[in-house]
Amino acid sequence: MGIKVAIGKLPLSDPLDSYISSQMGFLVMRSLEITASHALRAAALPLHHRDPFDKMLIAQAQIEDMTLVSANSMFNQYDVSLLWAAKS
């Protein structure tokens, strides 16, 4: 998110740190640490998509049995539960 905010692709109403904190509280969310098993799974994923951040999200979703929310069609090429989040 920080990168998207910095390059102007994600405008936020508040500074990033306070935005994340308030939204996590509002949505009753918790953070998910990156573990060695996440990193190893990301490294072992097929090279359908080369973005290391996206591959980490895929690996975490697979290992933690979570659904990934995205509008990135590249995620369809991986064995991951996906909730499509594109604007209509």
MARBA-3410 file (N, C-alpha, C, O; in Angstrom, 1 decimal):
88
0.8,-1.2,0.0,0.0,0.0,0.0,0.9,1.3,0.0,0.6,2.2,-0.7 ~ 2.0,1.2,0.7,2.8,2.3,0.8,3.4,2.7,-0.6,3.5,3.9,-0.9 ~ 3.7,1.7,-1.4,4.2,2.0,-2.7,3.1,2.6,-3.6,3.4,3.6,-4.3 ~ 1.9,2.1,-3.5,0.8,2.6,-4.3,0.5,4.0,-3.9,0.2,4.9,-4.7 ~ 0.5,4.3,-2.6,0.3,5.7,-2.1,1.4,6.6,-2.6,1.1,7.7,-3.1
2.6,6.2,-2.5,3.8,7.0,-2.9,3.7,7.4,-4.4,4.2,8.5,-4.8 ~ 3.3,6.4,-5.3,3.2,6.7,-6.7,1.9,7.3,-7.2,1.7,7.5,-8.4 ~ 1.0,7.6,-6.2,-0.3,8.2,-6.6,-1.4,7.3,-7.1,-2.4,7.8,-7.6 ~ -1.2,6.0,-7.0,-2.2,5.1,-7.4,-3.2,4.7,-6.4,-4.2,4.0,-6.7 ~ -3.0,5.1,-5.1,-3.9,4.8,-4.1,-4.1,6.0,-3.2,-3.4,6.2,-2.2
-5.0,6.9,-3.5,-5.3,8.1,-2.6,-6.0,7.7,-1.4,-7.0,6.9,-1.4 ~ -5.5,8.1,-0.2,-6.1,7.8,1.1,-6.6,9.1,1.7,-6.0,10.2,1.5 ~ -7.6,9.0,2.6,-8.1,10.2,3.3,-7.3,10.6,4.5,-7.4,11.7,4.9 ~ -6.4,9.6,4.9,-5.6,9.9,6.1,-4.2,9.4,5.8,-4.0,8.7,4.8 ~ -3.2,9.8,6.6,-1.8,9.3,6.4,-1.9,7.7,6.5,-2.7,7.2,7.2
-1.0,7.1,5.8,-1.0,5.6,5.6,-1.0,4.9,7.0,-1.9,4.0,7.2 ~ -0.2,5.3,7.9,-0.1,4.6,9.2,-1.4,4.7,10.0,-1.9,3.7,10.5 ~ -2.0,5.8,10.0,-3.3,6.0,10.7,-4.4,5.3,10.0,-5.4,4.8,10.6 ~ -4.4,5.4,8.6,-5.4,4.8,7.8,-5.5,3.3,8.1,-6.5,2.7,8.3 ~ -4.3,2.6,8.0,-4.2,1.2,8.2,-4.7,0.8,9.6,-5.5,-0.1,9.8
-4.2,1.5,10.6,-4.6,1.2,12.0,-6.1,1.4,12.2,-6.8,0.5,12.8 ~ -6.7,2.4,11.7,-8.2,2.6,11.8,-9.0,1.6,11.1,-10.0,1.1,11.6 ~ -8.5,1.3,9.8,-9.3,0.3,9.0,-9.2,-1.1,9.6,-10.1,-1.9,9.5 ~ -8.0,-1.5,10.1,-7.9,-2.8,10.7,-8.8,-2.9,11.9,-9.4,-4.0,12.2 ~ -8.9,-1.9,12.7,-9.8,-1.9,13.9,-11.2,-1.9,13.4,-12.0,-2.7,14.0
-11.6,-1.2,12.5,-13.0,-1.1,11.9,-13.4,-2.5,11.4,-14.5,-2.9,11.6 ~ -12.5,-3.1,10.6,-12.8,-4.4,10.0,-12.5,-5.6,10.9,-12.7,-6.8,10.5 ~ -12.0,-5.4,12.1,-11.6,-6.4,13.0,-10.6,-7.4,12.4,-10.8,-8.6,12.3 ~ -9.6,-6.8,11.8,-8.6,-7.5,11.1,-7.3,-7.6,12.0,-7.1,-6.8,12.9 ~ -6.5,-8.6,11.7,-5.2,-8.7,12.3,-4.1,-8.8,11.2,-4.4,-9.1,10.1
-2.9,-8.4,11.6,-1.8,-8.5,10.6,-1.3,-10.0,10.5,-1.5,-10.8,11.4 ~ -0.7,-10.3,9.3,-0.2,-11.6,9.1,1.3,-11.5,8.8,1.7,-10.9,7.8 ~ 2.1,-12.0,9.7,3.5,-12.0,9.5,4.0,-12.8,8.4,3.4,-13.8,8.1 ~ 5.1,-12.4,7.7,5.7,-13.3,6.7,6.7,-14.2,7.4,7.6,-13.8,8.1 ~ 6.4,-15.5,7.1,7.3,-16.6,7.7,8.2,-17.2,6.7,8.1,-16.9,5.5
9.1,-18.0,7.2,10.0,-18.7,6.2,9.2,-19.6,5.3,9.6,-19.7,4.1 ~ 8.2,-20.3,5.8,7.4,-21.2,5.0,6.7,-20.4,3.9,6.5,-20.9,2.8 ~ 6.2,-19.2,4.2,5.6,-18.3,3.2,6.6,-18.0,2.1,6.3,-18.1,0.9 ~ 7.8,-17.6,2.5,8.9,-17.2,1.5,9.3,-18.4,0.7,9.5,-18.2,-0.5 ~ 9.4,-19.6,1.3,9.7,-20.8,0.5,8.6,-21.1,-0.5,8.9,-21.5,-1.6
7.4,-21.0,-0.1,6.3,-21.3,-1.0,6.3,-20.3,-2.1,6.1,-20.7,-3.3 ~ 6.5,-19.0,-1.8,6.5,-18.0,-2.9,7.6,-18.3,-3.9,7.4,-18.1,-5.1 ~ 8.7,-18.7,-3.4,9.9,-19.0,-4.3,9.6,-20.2,-5.2,10.1,-20.3,-6.3 ~ 8.7,-21.1,-4.7,8.4,-22.4,-5.4,7.3,-22.2,-6.4,7.0,-23.1,-7.2 ~ 6.6,-21.1,-6.4,5.4,-20.9,-7.2,5.8,-20.9,-8.7,6.9,-20.4,-9.0
5.0,-21.3,-9.6,5.3,-21.2,-11.0,5.5,-19.7,-11.4,4.9,-18.8,-10.8 ~ 6.2,-19.5,-12.4,6.5,-18.1,-12.9,5.4,-17.5,-13.8,5.8,-16.8,-14.7 ~ 4.2,-17.8,-13.5,3.1,-17.1,-14.3,3.1,-15.6,-14.1,2.8,-14.9,-15.0 ~ 3.6,-15.2,-12.9,3.6,-13.8,-12.5,4.8,-13.6,-11.8,5.2,-14.3,-10.9 ~ 5.5,-12.5,-12.1,6.9,-12.3,-11.6,6.9,-11.3,-10.4,8.0,-11.0,-9.9
5.8,-10.7,-10.1,5.8,-9.7,-9.0,6.0,-10.4,-7.7,5.1,-11.2,-7.3 ~ 7.1,-10.1,-6.9,7.4,-10.8,-5.7,6.3,-10.5,-4.6,6.1,-11.4,-3.8 ~ 5.8,-9.4,-4.6,4.8,-9.0,-3.6,3.5,-9.8,-3.8,2.9,-10.4,-2.9 ~ 3.1,-9.9,-5.1,1.9,-10.7,-5.4,2.1,-12.2,-5.1,1.2,-12.9,-4.6 ~ 3.3,-12.7,-5.4,3.6,-14.1,-5.2,3.6,-14.4,-3.7,3.2,-15.5,-3.2
4.0,-13.4,-2.8,3.9,-13.6,-1.4,2.5,-13.7,-0.9,2.2,-14.5,-0.1 ~ 1.6,-12.8,-1.5,0.2,-12.9,-1.1,-0.4,-14.2,-1.5,-1.2,-14.8,-0.7 ~ 0.0,-14.8,-2.6,-0.5,-16.1,-3.1,0.0,-17.1,-2.1,-0.8,-18.0,-1.7 ~ 1.2,-17.1,-1.8,1.8,-18.1,-0.9,1.1,-18.1,0.5,0.8,-19.1,1.0 ~ 0.9,-16.9,1.0,0.3,-16.8,2.3,-1.1,-17.3,2.2,-1.6,-18.0,3.2
-1.9,-16.9,1.2,-3.2,-17.4,1.1,-3.3,-18.9,1.0,-4.2,-19.5,1.6 ~ -2.4,-19.5,0.3,-2.3,-21.0,0.2,-2.0,-21.6,1.5,-2.7,-22.5,1.9 ~ -1.0,-21.2,2.2,-0.6,-21.8,3.4,-1.5,-21.6,4.5,-1.8,-22.5,5.3 ~ -2.1,-20.4,4.6,-3.0,-20.0,5.7,-4.5,-20.4,5.4,-5.3,-20.1,6.2 ~ -4.7,-21.0,4.2,-6.1,-21.4,3.8,-7.0,-20.1,3.9,-8.1,-20.2,4.5
-6.5,-19.1,3.2,-7.3,-17.8,3.2,-7.7,-17.5,1.7,-7.2,-18.1,0.8 ~ -8.7,-16.6,1.6,-9.2,-16.2,0.3,-8.4,-14.9,0.0,-8.4,-14.0,0.9 ~ -7.9,-14.8,-1.2,-7.2,-13.6,-1.6,-8.2,-12.7,-2.3,-9.0,-13.1,-3.2 ~ -8.3,-11.4,-2.0,-9.2,-10.5,-2.6,-8.4,-9.6,-3.6,-7.4,-8.9,-3.1 ~ -8.7,-9.6,-4.8,-7.9,-8.9,-5.8,-8.7,-8.7,-7.1,-9.7,-9.4,-7.4
-8.2,-7.7,-7.9,-8.7,-7.5,-9.2,-7.6,-7.8,-10.3,-7.7,-7.4,-11.4 ~ -6.6,-8.6,-9.8,-5.5,-8.9,-10.7,-5.8,-10.3,-11.3,-5.8,-11.3,-10.6 ~ -6.0,-10.3,-12.6,-6.4,-11.6,-13.3,-5.3,-12.6,-13.3,-5.5,-13.8,-13.5 ~ -4.0,-12.2,-13.1,-2.9,-13.1,-13.0,-3.1,-14.2,-11.9,-2.6,-15.3,-12.0 ~ -3.8,-13.8,-10.8,-4.0,-14.7,-9.7,-4.8,-15.9,-10.1,-4.7,-17.0,-9.5
-5.6,-15.8,-11.2,-6.4,-17.0,-11.6,-5.5,-18.1,-12.1,-6.0,-19.3,-12.2 ~ -4.3,-17.9,-12.4,-3.4,-18.9,-12.9,-2.8,-19.8,-11.7,-2.1,-20.7,-12.0 ~ -3.1,-19.4,-10.5,-2.6,-20.1,-9.3,-3.7,-20.8,-8.6,-4.8,-20.4,-8.6 ~ -3.3,-21.9,-7.9,-4.2,-22.6,-7.0,-4.5,-21.8,-5.7,-3.8,-22.1,-4.7 ~ -5.4,-20.9,-5.8,-5.7,-20.0,-4.6,-7.1,-19.6,-4.6,-7.7,-19.4,-5.7
-7.7,-19.6,-3.5,-9.1,-19.1,-3.4,-9.1,-17.6,-3.6,-8.4,-16.9,-3.0 ~ -9.9,-17.2,-4.6,-9.9,-15.8,-5.0,-11.3,-15.2,-5.0,-12.2,-15.7,-5.5 ~ -11.4,-14.0,-4.4,-12.6,-13.2,-4.4,-12.3,-12.0,-5.3,-11.5,-11.2,-5.0 ~ -13.0,-12.0,-6.5,-12.8,-10.9,-7.5,-13.3,-9.6,-7.0,-14.4,-9.5,-6.5 ~ -12.4,-8.6,-7.0,-12.7,-7.3,-6.5,-12.6,-6.2,-7.5,-12.3,-5.0,-7.1
-12.9,-6.4,-8.7,-12.9,-5.4,-9.8,-14.1,-4.5,-9.7,-15.2,-4.9,-9.3 ~ -13.8,-3.2,-10.0,-15.0,-2.3,-10.1,-15.8,-2.6,-11.3,-15.3,-3.0,-12.3 ~ -17.1,-2.5,-11.1,-18.0,-2.8,-12.2,-18.4,-1.6,-13.0,-19.1,-1.7,-14.0
END
